[in-house]
Amino acid sequence: MRPRQDVILVRTNIHAASRSSAPLLKGESDLVRRIPAPASRRRRALGRVVALCVAASALLTACGRSAADDGDVGRMPGAPTGVTATAGSATSVHVMWNAAAAASDIAGYEVYQGTAKAKKVKDVPASERMVDITRLSPSTTYVFTVRARDTEGRLGPPSRSVRVTTPAAVADRSAPSRPLGVRGRVMGSRIVQLSWSPSEDDRKVVSYEIHQSGTKIHSVGGNQTAAVITGLRPGTRYSFTVRARDAADNFSPASAPVRLTTAPGSDDGRATAPSAFRATAHRKDGSYYLDLSWVPPRVDGVVTQYQIQLDGQPATSLVWGGTAPREKASYSFYIGREAGVTHRVRIRAMLPDGTWGAFSPERTVTTGRP
């Protein structure tokens, strides 16, 4: 039995993948397309369809589509995906999220703290997708959600909640040592990677902060010594420094600056493509299914959305509704009943900054062949 896949089917264009396309039913849009299942599976699938429709209805706004995809004007913003929260110190938490989609422009984000009676703790401009929540209590668990607000004043649904526990407070006046060996690598026209040697502290380094020309732009946990910075401009020179922080809010001196110039113009950004992409086909109950597996691109933040292209056309967009995989992802979908049909397939990821990464290498699969 194949493991359950915790994804939401956002858009299918599966007629591009099969010679016998299924017509849309009355009242059905191309947002969620019905794929004809083999007869032997229809009865046991019936009960699942009801549950799936309810879940899809509740989560549809989180699917990250843009208005350009379907001309849906007037739709409220989607729920931000990829929300993470990490303790920056004993009294602060760093919250990050992916860009939300909306029919109109995003005006900003609202960060909420709590569960049943969540209170808004931060307003964040649309150009930013991270914030530090300060004046918290040590050794305390907090819950955060994020909502997007568009330029028409509409507030989207809350994101999936994330929990984080601040470390214990310590009597500590010693700052961590300065991060050494900071290196940078240009990964395309709008993305760079930074790495450094770990700092030393008499207690423990809780987080590292990345600054661009003196302004904080990112933060990672104290167990990380690398970061990927996205959303940069092509052909632009940048200067980055790194600072270490401990639980008592002591900051190290800034590292030596590393200066990088992004590649000019637009490029394929191949470093942002899913890697180890594999595609095979299997037959079950007289139908063929395409089985895909890949390793998500190595970027900071969580990749929750992918687009699958089949035979040169977008076939399926999917969003992870639960915890998105970080090490290996897989997905399987119906492609028809005919043997001897050859398909070309590739995949790309929506990056945390709201832009599409590069496509993976294309794979070729023929139904009915081992």
N, C-alpha and C positions, 0 to 999 in steps of 0.2 A: 504494500500500500504506500502510495506516495505521501510525503509529509504535507500537512496543510500549509498553504502559502498565505501569509497574513498581508495580502495586498488588496488594493481596490483597483478594479479596472476602470480607468478614467475615460479613455476613448479608444474605440477599435475601428479599424478600417479593413476588416478581415477579408472583405471581398477582393482586396488586392492580393490576398494570399491564397485564394481558392478559386478554382474555375467555376464552382457552383456557389454563388453568393446567396445569402439568405436575405429576403426582402425585409424592410423595416415594417414592424407591425403598427397598427393604428395608434396614434398618440405617442409613438416612440421616436425619439430623436437619435442623431448619430452620436450623442454623448455616451450612452451605454447601449451597445448593440447586442441583440440576442444571437447567440451562436447555436445552430441546431445540434443538439447532442444526439448520440446514437440512441436508438429506441430502447435498448436494454437499460439505459441509464436514466431515462426520463422520469420513471416513477420515483426512484429514490432521490432524484434531484429536486422533485417538486417541493418537498418540505424545506430544502435548503434555499430555494428561490425566495420564499417569503422572508426568511431571516436575512438573506443577502440584500433584498430590496430595502428592508428597514434600516440595516446598517449603512447601506450605500446612501440612503436618503439623509441620514444623520451626518455622514462624513463627506458628502459630495462637495461641500464648500471648501474642504481642505485639499482639494485635488490639484491645486496649483496651476490651473489653466489660465491663459490670458484671453482677453476679449477678442484678440485677433484670431484665436482658434475657432470660435464658433459664432462670432458676431453677437454675443450675449451682452447687450447694453442694459445697464441698470442693475446688474448683479452686484450684491454686496461683496466686500473683500473676502478672500478665503482665509481660513485659519493658518497662521504661520506654522511651518513644519520644521523639523530638526532642532527643536528647542533643547538647549542644554544649560545646566547650571553647575558651576564649580566654585568651591570656596576660595576666595582670594586671600582671606585672613580669618582670624577668629571673629571678626565683626563685619565682614563683607562677603558678598557673593557676586560672581560675574555671570550674567545671563546672556546667551547668544541664541540667535534663531536665523532661519532662512528667509529670504524675501518672500512676501505674500503676493498673490496675484489678485487682480481686481479688474472689473470692466472699465473703471476710471482710475486715475492715478492714485497711488497711495500717498496720503498726506503725512502719516506718522504711525507710530506703534504705541500701545499702552501696555505696561507691565503690571501684573496683578500679583499680590501676595495673599496666600490663604486658600481655603477650599470652599466651604459652604457660603461664607460671607467674605469673599475675596475683596480686598481693597486695592485700589490703584495706587502704586507707589512711584511710578515713573512715566513720564511722557518722553518719547524718543522720536526725533525727526526721521523722515522716510529714508534719508541718505545713510542712516546708521542702523545696524542690526545687532547691537550689543550694548550692554549697560552694566555699571557696577551699582549694586544695592548695598548701601552702607548703614552704619549705626544698628547693626544686628547684634544679637546676643551670642556669646560663645556656647559651644556644645548644644546647639539647638537645631532641630530639623525644620526646614522651611519648604513651602510649596509655592511654585511660581507658574503663571500662565501668561501668554502674550496674545493681544488682539490687534488687528490692523484697522486703521481708520482711513477712509478714502477722502478725496477732495470735496465730495458732496456731503461729508459729515456722517456717513454711514459706518457703523462699527461692526466688524465681522465677528464670527464666533470665536471663542477662546481656543487656544492651542491645546495640545495634550499637556497635562500638568507634569512638572518635573520636581523631584525632591532633592534636597541637598542638606547636609549637616555641617555646620561650622565646627572647626576644631576647638579644642579647649584653649582658654586663655593662659598665657604663660608670662611670668615676670622675665622679660628679655629686653635688653637694651642694645644688644649686639646685632648689627645688620649683617646680612649674608655677604659673601665675597662677590666681587664683580664678575659677571659672566665673561669667560675668556673664549678665545678661538671662534668668534662669531664668523660664520661663513654664509654666503648667499649664492643662489643659483637661479638664473632666469629660466622660467619654464614656458614662456610664450610672450604674447603681447600684453597680457593683463594679469599675469600670475608669477610670483616668485616664491622660492623656498628658503627659509632661514634655519640654521642649526648652530648650536653652541655647546660648550662643555658645561657640565653642571656646576652650580655655585656651591660653596660650603657654608654651613651655618651651625652655630652651637646647639640649635634645636632642630629645626627642619625647614627647608624651603617649601612654602605652600604653593607659590605660583610664580610665573614669569610674565612680565609685561613687555610687549613690543611697542616701540614708539617710532613714529615716522616724523622726522624733522621736529622732534620734541613733543609731538602729540600722541597720546596713547591710542592705538588702533586695534589692539588685540591682546588677549591673555590666554595662557595655557596653564595646566596644572603643574605642580612642582616636580612631578615624575616625568615630564616631557622636556626634551631638549631640542625640539624642532617645531616649526610652524610653517604653514602655507598661507600666503597672503594673496587674496584674489581681489577683483574689482579695480585693478589699476588701469592707468591709461597707456596706450601703445606709445612707444618711442619716447618715454619719459624717464628722467633720472630721479632716483629716490635714494634717501638716506635712512637707514634703520639702526636702532640701538635696542638693547635688551637689558632689563633690570630684574633682579630677583627680589622676592618679597617673602617675609616669614609671617607666622601667625600673629605676632605682636605688631604688625604693620611697620616693621623696619624694612627699608628699601636699600638695596645695594647701590653703589655708584653705577652709572650707565656704562655699558660695554663700549668698546671702541666702535665707531660707526662702520657699517658696511654699506657701500654705495653700489647700486645696481641700476642699469638702464634696461627697461623692458624692450622687447623686440618691436620694430616699427610696423605699422599697418596691422592688418588682421592676419592671423595665422591659424593653423588647424589646432593649436594648443594641445598637441598630442599627449602631453603629460597629464592632461585632465581626462583622458579617455579611460573607460573601464579596461582592465587588463585581464589576461588569461581567459579571454572570451572563447567559449566552446558552444557548438550547436550540433545537435543530433536529432533524429526523428524516431519515434516509436509508434507502433500500431496497436490499437486496443479496440475491441468490439467493432471492427471494420472501419475504424477511423484512424487518421494519422495526426500525431501531435508533435509540435516542435519543442524540444527541450533545450533551454539555454542556461548557461552558468557563466559567472564572471566575478572578478574581484573589483569592488568599488574603487574609484579613484582616490588617491591619498590626498585629501584636503582636510583642513580643519573645519569642524562642524560636521553635520550629519547629512549624507546624501539620501534623500527619501523618494526622489522622483526620477524615472527613466523613460526614455522613448525608444521603442523598437521599430526599426525600419526594415521592411520586407520587400524585396524586389524593387528597390529604389523608391518606395512610397512609405509614409508613416503608417504602421499597422496597429500598434497598440502603445498607449501611454499608461503607466502604472505608478501608483503611489503606495508606499508602505504605510498602512494604517496603524501598526503597532511599532515595535522597536525595529528600526531598519538595520539590516546586516552590515557589519563593518569589514568582515574578513572574506566572506564568500556569499554571493547571492545566486538564486536560481529562479526560473520561471518556466512554465509550460503552457502552451495554448494550442487549440484545435486549428488545423490548416486544411482539412478536406479528407476525402475518402479515396482519392485516385492515386494509384502507385505510379512511379516513374516520373513524378513532377519534381523539377529542380527549383529550389528557392535560394535566394541570396538574402542574408540577414546580417544586421549589425545593430549596435546599441550605443546610446550616449546618456549622460547623466545631467540632471539639473544641479548646478553647483550652488553652494550656500549663498552666493551673492545674487542669485536669481537669473543667472545666465546659463546657457547650454554649454557643456564641455564638448570636447571633440568626440567623434564617433570612434568606436573600436574598429579593428580590422574586420573586413567583411568575410563571412564564412558561407560556404555553399553546402546545401543539404539536398539530397534526392530521396523522396519518399519510396519506401519499399526496398532500399538498398542497405546492407549492413554497414 
